């Protein structure tokens, strides 16, 4: 119990204080969340991706296992969601929102500061970045197709990934490492400064996004979704790590990410394709709040992996 309280006050609370600040700021002085998101998307995240990948190397075998493990986890979550959707007798629209709320989690503006606060190493953060990139790829392909049913082709969804600056930041960092290119010091210093701006901006933005969401606790589907996201997610991730023989920091980061709340992107997809956006908003809001209680427990248990 002492370990869990220590983790809550030293890891979780420092994350939720800026989230709360963003929430209150949005209530008092409405922010342009779209602008804040673009600043992260086009400046802070690419800078952080480049500097992290340039400094740290994941060997090919570990990278392969990490990618495969995350894909297997995604399939298992999807199957579990299909079973639950059938038991709950959800129609097509509600089923797609339910699946997206469980299978896609906040591996970005929630897990980035969490992993940085916990490990303070480029290696751990590199693992988290791989998880985030896989989630981003799945969101822009499977997630879009699930939300839109038949309104968009797989080709169009896949091409969306090549419009993302983070894709090119990763490719550029890999290229620079491959040809042993030294980044000029002024450019490197500026990228490090921009990378440092991501964590506070991401948390404040998340708080601002939550401020526009209504909370309705009596929706049973929301509670089931949150239970699967916050409890079944990390349990399945731990099982997959054992299956692939993944241990140590890599397993810990993967399980911690799998215990993150539902992704804000699931709300954006639900709004865009009219697949129960109210449900999607509630799952993100409530799962983010409940993660303050569940995440310290997960962090305490992953130390045994």
C-alpha positions in Angstrom: 0.0 0.0 0.0 2.9 2.3 0.8 4.4 1.7 -2.7 1.0 2.5 -4.4 0.6 5.7 -2.4 4.2 6.7 -3.3 3.6 6.1 -7.0 0.3 8.1 -6.8 1.9 11.1 -5.2 5.2 11.1 -7.1 4.1 9.8 -10.6 0.4 10.1 -11.1 -0.3 13.4 -9.2 2.3 15.4 -11.1 0.5 14.4 -14.3 -3.0 15.2 -13.2 -2.1 18.6 -11.8 -1.4 20.1 -15.2 -4.4 18.2 -16.6 -6.5 19.9 -13.9 -4.9 23.2 -14.8 -5.8 22.8 -18.5 -9.3 21.8 -17.4 -9.8 24.9 -15.3 -8.2 27.2 -17.9 -10.5 25.9 -20.5 -13.5 26.6 -18.3 -12.4 30.1 -17.4 -10.7 31.2 -20.7 -11.8 28.9 -23.6 -8.6 27.7 -25.4 -8.3 26.8 -29.1 -7.6 23.1 -28.5 -7.1 22.5 -32.2 -4.3 25.1 -32.3 -2.6 23.5 -29.2 -2.9 20.1 -30.9 -1.3 21.3 -34.1 1.6 22.8 -32.1 2.2 19.4 -30.6 1.6 17.5 -33.8 3.8 19.6 -36.1 6.6 20.8 -33.7 6.9 19.2 -30.3 6.3 15.5 -31.1 8.5 15.4 -34.3 11.3 17.1 -32.3 11.0 14.6 -29.5 10.8 11.7 -31.8 13.9 12.7 -33.7 16.0 13.4 -30.7 15.0 10.2 -28.9 15.5 7.9 -31.8 18.7 9.6 -32.9 20.2 9.0 -29.4 18.9 5.5 -28.7 19.0 2.2 -30.6 16.6 -0.7 -30.3 18.2 -3.8 -31.8 16.2 -5.4 -34.6 15.2 -8.5 -32.7 13.7 -6.5 -29.8 12.0 -4.2 -32.2 10.5 -7.1 -34.1 9.2 -8.7 -30.9 7.8 -5.4 -29.6 5.9 -4.8 -32.9 4.5 -8.3 -33.0 3.5 -8.3 -29.3 1.6 -5.1 -29.7 -0.2 -6.4 -32.8 -1.2 -9.6 -31.0 -2.4 -7.5 -28.1 -4.5 -5.4 -30.4 -6.1 -8.5 -32.0 -6.9 -10.0 -28.5 -8.5 -6.8 -27.4 -10.5 -6.6 -30.6 -11.8 -10.2 -30.1 -12.7 -9.5 -26.5 -14.6 -6.4 -27.6 -16.6 -8.3 -30.2 -17.6 -10.8 -27.6 -18.7 -8.1 -25.2 -20.5 -6.2 -27.9 -22.5 -9.4 -28.7 -23.3 -9.9 -25.0 -24.4 -6.2 -24.7 -26.4 -6.5 -27.9 -24.9 -3.3 -29.4 -25.9 -2.1 -32.9 -23.2 -1.4 -35.5 -22.7 2.3 -34.6 -22.4 1.6 -30.8 -20.2 -1.5 -31.5 -17.6 0.5 -33.5 -17.5 3.2 -30.8 -17.1 0.5 -28.1 -14.3 -1.3 -29.9 -12.3 1.9 -30.6 -12.6 3.1 -27.0 -11.0 -0.2 -25.8 -8.5 -1.0 -28.5 -7.0 2.5 -28.9 -5.4 4.1 -25.8 -3.8 7.4 -25.0 -0.2 6.3 -25.7 0.7 10.0 -26.5 -0.1 12.9 -24.3 -0.7 10.6 -21.3 2.1 8.0 -21.6 4.8 10.3 -22.8 5.1 12.2 -19.5 4.3 9.1 -17.5 7.2 7.1 -18.9 9.5 10.1 -18.7 8.7 10.7 -15.0 9.2 7.0 -14.2 12.4 6.0 -16.1 14.4 9.1 -17.2 16.1 7.0 -19.9 16.1 7.3 -23.7 15.8 3.5 -24.0 12.5 3.4 -22.1 11.1 6.3 -24.0 12.1 4.7 -27.3 10.0 1.7 -26.4 7.1 4.0 -25.6 7.6 5.8 -28.9 7.3 2.4 -30.8 4.1 1.6 -29.0 2.7 5.1 -29.8 3.6 4.8 -33.5 1.9 1.3 -33.7 -1.2 2.8 -32.1 -1.1 5.7 -34.4 -0.9 3.4 -37.5 -3.7 1.2 -36.2 -5.9 4.2 -35.4 -5.5 5.7 -38.9 -6.2 2.4 -40.6 -8.3 -0.1 -38.6 -9.8 2.6 -36.4 -10.9 4.8 -39.3 -12.4 1.8 -41.1 -14.2 0.6 -38.0 -15.7 4.0 -37.3 -16.6 4.8 -40.9 -17.8 1.2 -41.8 -17.7 1.5 -45.6 -17.1 5.3 -46.1 -13.3 5.1 -46.6 -10.9 2.7 -48.3 -8.0 1.0 -46.6 -5.7 2.7 -49.1 -6.9 6.2 -48.2 -6.7 5.5 -44.5 -3.1 4.1 -44.8 -2.0 7.1 -46.9 -3.0 9.4 -43.9 0.1 8.1 -42.1 2.3 9.7 -44.7 0.7 13.1 -44.0 1.9 13.0 -40.4 5.1 14.8 -39.6 6.0 12.3 -36.9 6.5 9.7 -39.7 9.1 11.8 -41.4 10.8 12.6 -38.1 11.3 8.9 -37.4 12.6 8.2 -40.9 15.0 11.1 -40.8 16.4 10.1 -37.4 16.9 6.5 -38.7 18.6 7.9 -41.8 20.9 10.1 -39.8 21.9 7.2 -37.6 22.5 4.9 -40.6 24.8 7.4 -42.4 26.4 8.5 -39.1 25.4 12.1 -39.8 26.2 14.6 -37.0 23.4 17.0 -36.4 24.7 20.6 -36.2 24.8 21.8 -32.6 22.4 24.9 -33.1 19.8 22.6 -34.7 20.2 19.9 -32.1 19.8 22.4 -29.2 16.7 23.9 -30.8 15.1 20.5 -31.3 15.9 19.6 -27.6 14.2 22.8 -26.5 11.1 22.1 -28.6 11.0 18.5 -27.4 11.0 19.7 -23.8 7.8 21.7 -24.5 5.7 18.6 -25.3 4.9 17.2 -21.8 3.3 20.3 -20.2 1.6 21.3 -23.4 0.2 17.8 -24.0 -1.2 17.5 -20.4 -2.8 21.0 -20.5 -4.3 20.2 -23.9 -5.7 16.9 -22.5 -7.3 18.8 -19.6 -8.8 21.3 -22.0 -10.2 18.5 -24.1 -11.8 16.9 -21.1 -13.4 20.2 -20.1 -15.7 20.0 -23.0 -16.9 16.5 -22.2 -20.0 15.7 -20.1 -19.7 12.9 -17.5 -22.6 10.5 -17.1 -21.9 7.7 -14.7 -25.0 5.6 -15.2 -24.1 4.4 -18.7 -23.3 0.7 -18.2 -21.5 0.4 -21.5 -19.1 3.2 -20.5 -18.3 1.3 -17.3 -17.7 -2.0 -19.2 -15.5 -0.1 -21.7 -13.4 1.4 -18.9 -13.1 -1.9 -17.2 -11.7 -3.5 -20.3 -9.4 -0.6 -21.1 -7.9 -0.1 -17.6 -8.0 -3.7 -16.3 -8.2 -6.2 -19.2 -5.7 -4.1 -21.3 -2.7 -4.4 -19.0 -3.6 -8.0 -18.0 -3.6 -9.1 -21.7 -0.4 -7.1 -22.3 1.4 -8.9 -19.5 0.2 -12.2 -20.9 1.5 -11.3 -24.4 4.9 -10.2 -22.9 5.2 -13.7 -21.3 4.3 -15.3 -24.6 7.0 -13.4 -26.5 9.6 -13.7 -23.6 9.7 -9.9 -23.2 10.9 -8.8 -19.8 12.4 -5.9 -17.9 11.8 -2.3 -18.9 10.4 -3.2 -22.3 7.6 -5.3 -20.8 7.0 -2.7 -18.1 6.6 0.1 -20.6 4.3 -2.0 -22.8 2.0 -3.0 -20.0 1.9 0.6 -18.6 0.9 1.9 -22.0 -1.7 -0.8 -22.3 -3.2 0.5 -19.0 -3.6 4.0 -20.3 -7.1 5.5 -20.7 -9.0 5.6 -23.9 -7.5 7.7 -26.7 -8.9 11.1 -27.5 -8.7 10.1 -31.1 -11.6 7.7 -30.5 -13.8 10.7 -29.9 -12.6 12.5 -33.0 -13.3 9.4 -35.1 -16.8 9.0 -33.5 -17.6 12.6 -34.3 -16.3 12.5 -37.8 -18.2 9.3 -38.7 -21.2 9.7 -36.4 -20.6 6.6 -34.5 -21.9 7.4 -31.0 -19.7 10.4 -30.1 -21.4 10.9 -26.8 -20.4 7.4 -25.7 -16.8 8.0 -26.9 -16.5 11.2 -25.0 -17.6 9.7 -21.8 -15.3 6.7 -22.1 -12.3 9.1 -22.5 -13.3 11.3 -19.7 -14.1 8.6 -17.1 -11.2 6.3 -18.0 -8.8 9.2 -17.6 -10.2 10.0 -14.1 -10.2 6.3 -13.1 -6.7 5.8 -14.4 -5.5 7.9 -11.4 -6.5 4.9 -9.2 -5.7 2.0 -11.5 -2.4 3.2 -12.9 -0.4 3.2 -9.6 -1.5 -0.4 -9.0 -0.4 -1.4 -12.5 3.0 0.4 -12.1 3.6 -1.4 -8.8 2.8 -4.8 -10.3 4.9 -4.4 -13.5 8.1 -4.2 -11.4 7.8 -8.0 -11.2 8.0 -8.5 -15.0 
